[in-house]
Amino acid sequence: MIKLIATDLDGTLLDSDGGLSDEIYDIIRQLKSMGIMFAAASGRQLASIKKRFVPVDRDVIYVAENGGYVTYRDEEIFTDPMDRRVVDEIIDSADEVEGAKLFLCGKKYSYTDRADLAEFMRLPIFGYEIKLVDSLKNVDDDIFKVGLFDTADPRESSLKVMLPKFENRVHLTLSGYNSLDFLKLDVNKGVALKHIMDRFGIGREETAAFGDNFNDIEMFEQVKYSFAMSNADEQVRNRAKYVIGSNDENSVVNTLKRIIKEIG
């Protein structure tokens, strides 16, 4: 019996245009009636994720900032901000990456010193609550994640610059839109999911997870039933127990329907 289902958003539950099927709301309600909890696990900020689930807000566990900030209803289940000295060092080192654009993800808002990036992240496809600041080093907030938007695949650009400096000091992971994300060393979606499972007494064999990117692999490792999208990188697909269709085929929703039918 599955008791918890977690899914990534971009490239997984959302289509390539950032659209979300309205069917998901009834599915989440059905899951709740069957005693199955639903978690939205994303590299996005909390406010951005919550905007997608307004009709079922009280029935969703939110795993934000790649696992750095987890909430359910009015409870903070897990929160683990970064050392600000390390954040400042990342800010300085990013100057070595040509064309890099940085943003900080805090509890209150996200922050950037680039007007074009702030405008981009406010678009409906993202829906970020983001503030334009003069200096990232002067932000007064707990910082859960530093995001670096690269002009190329980070594996061929920013990762080569940043990995030698921060390997074994922070958790580096690739997420959507050519983003290289920096988190506290022991923070990822898998760790966050384990906190949720412990909080609600749910075992590995009672949990399923869906994802498409490298930041979903740790989540796959925590569950018995792991589903990678067909649009995922081959290395990601190889880490999942099952491979389903693409995000543009509404494959998560269709798989959840089958799970509900089989359990029901």
Kinemage of the C-alpha trace (Angstrom):
@kinemage 1
@onewidth
@group {chain A} dominant
@subgroup {mainchain}
@vectorlist {calphas} color= white
{ca met a 1} P 0.000 0.000 0.000
{ca ile a 2} L 1.428 3.350 -1.049
{ca lys a 3} L 1.040 6.084 1.554
{ca leu a 4} L 3.133 8.885 0.056
{ca ile a 5} L 3.676 10.100 -3.509
{ca ala a 6} L 6.214 12.820 -4.320
{ca thr a 7} L 6.693 14.437 -7.696
{ca asp a 8} L 9.026 16.962 -9.219
{ca leu a 9} L 7.428 19.824 -11.186
{ca asp a 10} L 9.472 21.205 -14.103
{ca gly a 11} L 10.007 18.543 -16.740
{ca thr a 12} L 7.898 16.071 -14.781
{ca leu a 13} L 4.409 17.120 -13.641
{ca leu a 14} L 4.492 20.350 -15.675
{ca asp a 15} L 4.593 20.272 -19.468
{ca ser a 16} L 7.287 22.020 -21.484
{ca asp a 17} L 5.300 25.278 -21.421
{ca gly a 18} L 5.011 25.117 -17.653
{ca gly a 19} L 1.375 24.029 -17.795
{ca leu a 20} L -0.277 21.911 -15.110
{ca ser a 21} L -3.228 19.638 -15.852
{ca asp a 22} L -6.341 20.580 -13.863
{ca glu a 23} L -6.862 16.845 -13.316
{ca ile a 24} L -4.163 16.867 -10.658
{ca tyr a 25} L -6.448 18.574 -8.143
{ca asp a 26} L -9.073 15.823 -8.197
{ca ile a 27} L -6.290 13.234 -8.137
{ca ile a 28} L -4.795 14.785 -4.993
{ca arg a 29} L -8.256 14.778 -3.387
{ca gln a 30} L -8.740 11.121 -4.335
{ca leu a 31} L -5.344 10.233 -2.921
{ca lys a 32} L -6.208 11.977 0.333
{ca ser a 33} L -9.484 10.039 0.595
{ca met a 34} L -7.436 6.837 0.216
{ca gly a 35} L -5.000 7.864 2.960
{ca ile a 36} L -2.196 8.731 0.527
{ca met a 37} L -0.246 11.950 1.032
{ca phe a 38} L 0.995 14.058 -1.886
{ca ala a 39} L 4.239 16.044 -1.983
{ca ala a 40} L 5.327 18.576 -4.607
{ca ala a 41} L 9.141 18.461 -4.639
{ca ser a 42} L 10.924 21.123 -6.631
{ca gly a 43} L 13.947 23.334 -6.924
{ca arg a 44} L 11.490 26.237 -6.976
{ca gln a 45} L 10.813 28.563 -4.061
{ca leu a 46} L 7.873 27.804 -1.781
{ca ala a 47} L 5.706 30.685 -3.027
{ca ser a 48} L 6.158 29.598 -6.638
{ca ile a 49} L 5.104 26.001 -5.885
{ca lys a 50} L 2.115 27.012 -3.760
{ca lys a 51} L 0.673 29.095 -6.603
{ca arg a 52} L 0.284 25.886 -8.604
{ca phe a 53} L -1.769 24.099 -5.955
{ca val a 54} L -4.128 26.748 -4.571
{ca pro a 55} L -7.289 24.574 -4.883
{ca val a 56} L -5.681 21.812 -2.774
{ca asp a 57} L -3.164 23.842 -0.779
{ca arg a 58} L -3.999 22.187 2.551
{ca asp a 59} L -3.526 18.722 1.065
{ca val a 60} L -0.019 19.225 -0.360
{ca ile a 61} L 3.344 18.796 1.340
{ca tyr a 62} L 5.711 21.352 -0.173
{ca val a 63} L 9.345 20.414 -0.716
{ca ala a 64} L 10.918 23.684 -1.860
{ca glu a 65} L 14.464 24.774 -2.746
{ca asn a 66} L 15.551 21.240 -3.720
{ca gly a 67} L 14.762 20.024 -0.213
{ca gly a 68} L 16.059 22.922 1.869
{ca tyr a 69} L 12.624 24.051 3.030
{ca val a 70} L 9.678 21.696 3.668
{ca thr a 71} L 6.229 22.722 4.909
{ca tyr a 72} L 2.816 21.138 5.375
{ca arg a 73} L -0.134 23.298 6.237
{ca asp a 74} L 1.195 25.622 8.938
{ca glu a 75} L 4.086 23.401 10.013
{ca glu a 76} L 7.731 23.653 9.002
{ca ile a 77} L 8.742 20.015 8.728
{ca phe a 78} L 12.325 20.684 7.724
{ca thr a 79} L 14.451 23.781 7.271
{ca asp a 80} L 18.221 23.895 6.851
{ca pro a 81} L 19.741 27.190 5.610
{ca met a 82} L 23.258 27.600 4.237
{ca asp a 83} L 26.266 29.142 5.965
{ca arg a 84} L 26.325 32.768 4.821
{ca arg a 85} L 30.096 32.748 4.523
{ca val a 86} L 29.817 29.976 1.949
{ca val a 87} L 27.047 31.856 0.162
{ca asp a 88} L 29.306 34.911 -0.122
{ca glu a 89} L 32.119 32.759 -1.485
{ca ile a 90} L 29.816 31.330 -4.160
{ca ile a 91} L 28.788 34.867 -5.122
{ca asp a 92} L 32.436 35.859 -5.571
{ca ser a 93} L 33.363 32.703 -7.474
{ca ala a 94} L 30.453 33.089 -9.913
{ca asp a 95} L 32.294 36.029 -11.461
{ca glu a 96} L 34.541 33.444 -13.134
{ca val a 97} L 31.613 31.971 -15.091
{ca glu a 98} L 30.946 33.958 -18.235
{ca gly a 99} L 27.348 35.169 -18.447
{ca ala a 100} L 26.326 33.685 -15.089
{ca lys a 101} L 23.287 35.140 -13.350
{ca leu a 102} L 22.787 34.444 -9.637
{ca phe a 103} L 19.771 34.410 -7.383
{ca leu a 104} L 19.443 33.587 -3.687
{ca cys a 105} L 16.464 31.664 -2.354
{ca gly a 106} L 15.372 32.624 1.144
{ca lys a 107} L 12.459 31.963 3.457
{ca lys a 108} L 10.808 35.317 2.718
{ca tyr a 109} L 11.697 35.899 -0.935
{ca ser a 110} L 14.187 35.106 -3.652
{ca tyr a 111} L 16.732 37.801 -4.485
{ca thr a 112} L 18.853 38.849 -7.454
{ca asp a 113} L 20.952 41.834 -8.469
{ca arg a 114} L 20.033 41.364 -12.138
{ca ala a 115} L 16.935 43.213 -13.342
{ca asp a 116} L 16.535 40.940 -16.391
{ca leu a 117} L 16.619 37.823 -14.217
{ca ala a 118} L 14.076 39.266 -11.778
{ca glu a 119} L 11.724 40.037 -14.675
{ca phe a 120} L 12.250 36.552 -16.126
{ca met a 121} L 11.500 34.752 -12.863
{ca arg a 122} L 8.340 36.782 -12.295
{ca leu a 123} L 6.848 35.413 -15.512
{ca pro a 124} L 3.752 33.236 -14.949
{ca ile a 125} L 5.675 30.081 -15.937
{ca phe a 126} L 7.764 30.548 -12.750
{ca gly a 127} L 5.733 32.923 -10.573
{ca tyr a 128} L 8.593 33.750 -8.230
{ca glu a 129} L 8.333 36.274 -5.430
{ca ile a 130} L 11.712 37.852 -6.169
{ca lys a 131} L 13.277 41.119 -5.071
{ca leu a 132} L 15.834 43.130 -7.001
{ca val a 133} L 18.656 44.139 -4.641
{ca asp a 134} L 21.824 46.195 -4.981
{ca ser a 135} L 24.029 43.539 -3.386
{ca leu a 136} L 23.398 39.841 -2.839
{ca lys a 137} L 25.762 39.920 0.116
{ca asn a 138} L 23.492 42.317 2.007
{ca val a 139} L 20.352 40.167 1.844
{ca asp a 140} L 18.833 39.731 5.322
{ca asp a 141} L 17.166 36.325 5.156
{ca asp a 142} L 17.882 32.655 5.721
{ca ile a 143} L 19.292 31.360 2.416
{ca phe a 144} L 18.429 27.805 1.433
{ca lys a 145} L 19.789 27.763 -2.080
{ca val a 146} L 21.987 29.705 -4.469
{ca gly a 147} L 20.900 29.317 -8.076
{ca leu a 148} L 23.214 29.997 -11.001
{ca phe a 149} L 21.666 30.356 -14.437
{ca asp a 150} L 24.215 29.361 -17.054
{ca thr a 151} L 24.204 30.347 -20.721
{ca ala a 152} L 25.143 26.756 -21.618
{ca asp a 153} L 24.756 23.272 -20.166
{ca pro a 154} L 26.293 23.666 -16.682
{ca arg a 155} L 28.145 20.367 -17.131
{ca glu a 156} L 30.165 22.059 -19.867
{ca ser a 157} L 30.518 25.442 -18.201
{ca ser a 158} L 29.769 26.539 -14.620
{ca leu a 159} L 30.115 23.090 -13.061
{ca lys a 160} L 33.694 22.833 -14.312
{ca val a 161} L 34.506 26.134 -12.603
{ca met a 162} L 32.593 25.648 -9.375
{ca leu a 163} L 33.034 21.928 -8.660
{ca pro a 164} L 36.766 22.119 -7.800
{ca lys a 165} L 36.068 24.992 -5.406
{ca phe a 166} L 33.017 23.598 -3.623
{ca glu a 167} L 33.093 19.804 -3.953
{ca asn a 168} L 32.538 18.211 -0.519
{ca arg a 169} L 31.634 21.654 0.868
{ca val a 170} L 28.179 22.166 -0.623
{ca his a 171} L 25.663 20.006 -2.447
{ca leu a 172} L 25.764 20.910 -6.152
{ca thr a 173} L 22.936 19.675 -8.355
{ca leu a 174} L 21.571 20.362 -11.822
{ca ser a 175} L 17.963 21.438 -12.213
{ca gly a 176} L 15.908 22.836 -15.062
{ca tyr a 177} L 16.647 25.772 -17.353
{ca asn a 178} L 20.451 25.332 -17.270
{ca ser a 179} L 20.513 25.988 -13.539
{ca leu a 180} L 23.307 24.871 -11.232
{ca asp a 181} L 22.036 24.863 -7.657
{ca phe a 182} L 24.078 25.101 -4.468
{ca leu a 183} L 22.661 23.847 -1.171
{ca lys a 184} L 23.966 22.860 2.224
{ca leu a 185} L 26.090 19.726 1.857
{ca asp a 186} L 23.597 17.313 3.416
{ca val a 187} L 20.475 18.829 1.811
{ca asn a 188} L 18.655 17.362 -1.197
{ca lys a 189} L 15.174 16.171 -2.135
{ca gly a 190} L 15.930 12.689 -0.830
{ca val a 191} L 16.875 13.952 2.632
{ca ala a 192} L 13.745 16.105 2.676
{ca leu a 193} L 11.594 13.150 1.673
{ca lys a 194} L 13.097 11.056 4.469
{ca his a 195} L 12.161 13.768 6.985
{ca ile a 196} L 8.585 13.638 5.687
{ca met a 197} L 8.505 9.840 5.876
{ca asp a 198} L 9.821 9.899 9.451
{ca arg a 199} L 7.404 12.648 10.465
{ca phe a 200} L 4.369 10.666 9.287
{ca gly a 201} L 5.631 7.136 9.948
{ca ile a 202} L 5.831 6.129 6.284
{ca gly a 203} L 8.259 3.479 5.063
{ca arg a 204} L 10.344 3.220 1.914
{ca glu a 205} L 8.128 0.457 0.552
{ca glu a 206} L 5.101 2.762 0.963
{ca thr a 207} L 6.510 5.658 -1.065
{ca ala a 208} L 6.667 6.569 -4.755
{ca ala a 209} L 8.511 9.405 -6.514
{ca phe a 210} L 8.529 10.948 -9.983
{ca gly a 211} L 11.333 13.022 -11.523
{ca asp a 212} L 13.298 13.961 -14.618
{ca asn a 213} L 16.529 15.622 -13.539
{ca phe a 214} L 19.684 15.008 -11.551
{ca asn a 215} L 18.211 16.705 -8.491
{ca asp a 216} L 15.600 13.921 -8.349
{ca ile a 217} L 18.035 11.016 -8.080
{ca glu a 218} L 18.364 11.201 -4.272
{ca met a 219} L 14.583 11.098 -4.087
{ca phe a 220} L 14.556 7.921 -6.192
{ca glu a 221} L 16.992 6.343 -3.751
{ca gln a 222} L 14.631 6.876 -0.803
{ca val a 223} L 11.632 5.074 -2.300
{ca lys a 224} L 10.646 1.644 -3.551
{ca tyr a 225} L 8.684 2.951 -6.531
{ca ser a 226} L 10.710 5.449 -8.587
{ca phe a 227} L 9.490 6.779 -11.925
{ca ala a 228} L 11.677 8.692 -14.388
{ca met a 229} L 10.249 10.571 -17.344
{ca ser a 230} L 11.162 9.504 -20.879
{ca asn a 231} L 12.405 13.076 -21.433
{ca ala a 232} L 14.943 12.661 -18.621
{ca asp a 233} L 18.675 12.360 -19.184
{ca glu a 234} L 19.766 8.742 -19.676
{ca gln a 235} L 21.731 8.823 -16.401
{ca val a 236} L 18.566 9.836 -14.562
{ca arg a 237} L 16.436 7.207 -16.285
{ca asn a 238} L 18.966 4.553 -15.311
{ca arg a 239} L 18.535 5.413 -11.634
{ca ala a 240} L 14.780 4.857 -11.589
{ca lys a 241} L 12.919 1.570 -11.271
{ca tyr a 242} L 10.420 2.543 -13.969
{ca val a 243} L 10.469 4.855 -17.003
{ca ile a 244} L 7.159 6.349 -18.101
{ca gly a 245} L 6.198 8.741 -20.908
{ca ser a 246} L 7.193 12.362 -21.222
{ca asn a 247} L 5.991 15.386 -19.307
{ca asp a 248} L 4.211 16.596 -22.466
{ca glu a 249} L 2.152 13.393 -22.501
{ca asn a 250} L 0.741 14.085 -19.019
{ca ser a 251} L 2.446 10.887 -17.936
{ca val a 252} L 2.542 11.560 -14.182
{ca val a 253} L -1.198 12.191 -14.066
{ca asn a 254} L -1.891 9.103 -16.166
{ca thr a 255} L 0.333 6.953 -13.946
{ca leu a 256} L -1.356 8.288 -10.812
{ca lys a 257} L -4.729 7.361 -12.304
{ca arg a 258} L -3.494 3.799 -12.815
{ca ile a 259} L -2.164 3.664 -9.250
{ca ile a 260} L -5.518 4.872 -7.884
{ca lys a 261} L -7.381 2.293 -9.989
{ca glu a 262} L -5.094 -0.542 -8.896
{ca ile a 263} L -5.289 0.356 -5.212
{ca gly a 264} L -8.980 1.152 -5.331
